[in-house]
Amino acid sequence: MIQKLIIFSFFLLPSIAIGADLRGRVGIGFTNQLANDIPAISLKTQQSKTFALGAMLGFKSNNDNTLYGAGLKLYRIIFDEPQLNFYMAALLASETYLNQKKEVQTGHQIDGTIGSEFHFSGLESLGFSLEFGLSVRKVNSEGGNSFQTLGDQFLKAAVHFYL
């Protein structure tokens, strides 16, 4: 009986809980999720109660070369609580890397993650994200593939200030 009550409560809670309502607001911040380790400026906007869209762009340029990373991220909110949204996300990014010969190579990154964005009470305009999941990365010219697990704390996943 108690198990059924817990399971019922788990499915009922998402429909009655109220998370931070960020619909129509744009979040500006940063993320370090690009595989080439370039910090990126991140934008996030919540399109509806359950769907958000994000973009990131980072670059590093010096006399020898220019490296960049750019990506799009889709968010699907699956559960919300006061000051907390749980979501699934998919990231598709294009990036450049330096190979062992210090030559610029292009590649891509595809991430599937589950995460949460939390807000402090009274400070709903600032969101901190945590994520974990899987990543597939490929450096095109070298043909090297990488499949790995991810675990990103809030200083790596993202911090956004919502306007």
N, C-alpha and C positions, 0 to 999 in steps of 0.2 A: 504494500500500500504506500509506504513512504517513498519507494523508488518511483512509482507512478506519479506521485505528487511532485517530486523533484523534476522529473522529465516534463510533466505538464507545465510547471512553473518556468522551466527553461524556454519552452516554446511560446508561452504567453508573455513573458517579460519583454521581448523585443517589440511587441505591438503596443505596450503601454509605457515604455521608458521614453524619456525625452533627452536626446543628446543635444550637443551644441548645434543650433540651426545656422548653418553657414551658407544657405542657398543665396545665390546671387552675389556673394562676396568673393573678392579675389585675394588669395594669400600670396604674399611675396616673401621669399626666404632663401634658404640654401640647402643643398644636399651634397653628400659625398658618395653617392651610390654608383657613380660611373666606374667602370672596370679599370680605366686608365688612371685612376686616383687624382683626377683634376676636380677640385671643388667647383660646383656649378650653382648658378642662380636658378632658383626654382619658382615657378608660378603654379598655383592650384586654384581652381574655381569649382564650386559645387553646383552642378547643373540642376539637380533635383534632390529629393530626400535620400535617394539611394545611389546616385551616380555623380562622380566628380571626374574632372579632366585636369591633367597636369602636364607641364613642359619644363625642361631643364636645358641649360646651355652653360658650358664652361670652356675656357680656352687658356692656353699658356703660350706666349710667343717670346722668342729671344732672337739673337743674331743667327743662330744655327737652324732653327726650325719653328714651326707653329703646330701645336697640338690642340685638338678640340674634342668635345663630346657634346652631343645633342640628342635629346630623347623626348618621347611622349609617353605619358603614363595614364592609364585608365584605372579608376577606383570604383569599386562596388561596395557600398556600405551594407554589411550583413547583420549588424547588431549595434544598438546604441544605448548608452546609459548617460546619466547626467555627467557632463564634462568629459565624455569618452565615446569615441566611435570606433567600432571594429570593422575592418574592411578587407577585401581581397583586392589585389592590384596586379596589373601587368605592365611591364616596362619594355619598350623597344627603343634602343639607342644605337646611334652610329658614332664611332670613335676613331681616333688615330692614336697610335702607340709608337714608341721607339723600340726597334728590335735590337738584338745584341750588337749589330754593326752600327748602331746609332742612326739607322735609316727610318724614316717615317713610314708606317704601315697602317692600312685602314682595317677596320673590323666592325663587328656589331655585338650587341648584348641583348639578350631576351631574359627577363626576370619574371617569375610568378611568385608573388608573396602574399602573406597574410600579415596584417598589422593593426595597430591602433593609433589613433591620434587623440591626445588628451589635452585638456585645457584646465587651468586652475580656476577655482570659483572666484568670480569677480574679475577675471582676466581672460574672457572668452576669445579675445582677439589674437591671442598667442597660442599656437598649436605646436605640440611636440609629438613626433612620430617614432614608433618602434616597429620593426618589420623582421620577418623571417620567411625563408622559402628556398627556392631553387633558381639557379642561373645557368644559362647556356651562353658561352662566349666564343667568338671565332675571330681570329686575325686572318683576313682574307688571303694575303699573298703568301703567308707561311703555311696556311692550311691547318694550323693548330686549333683544335677544339678543346674547350674546357667545360665540364659539367660539374657544378659544385653547389653546396648548400650555402645559405646566407643567414646571417643574424646581425641586424643593424640596430644599434642603440640610437637614441634620439639625436646625438650630435653627428651621426653619420646618415641616418635615414632622412630626416628633414626637420627643420624648424620654419614655421610660416607665421607671418604677421598678417592678419586679415583686415583689409580696408573696408 
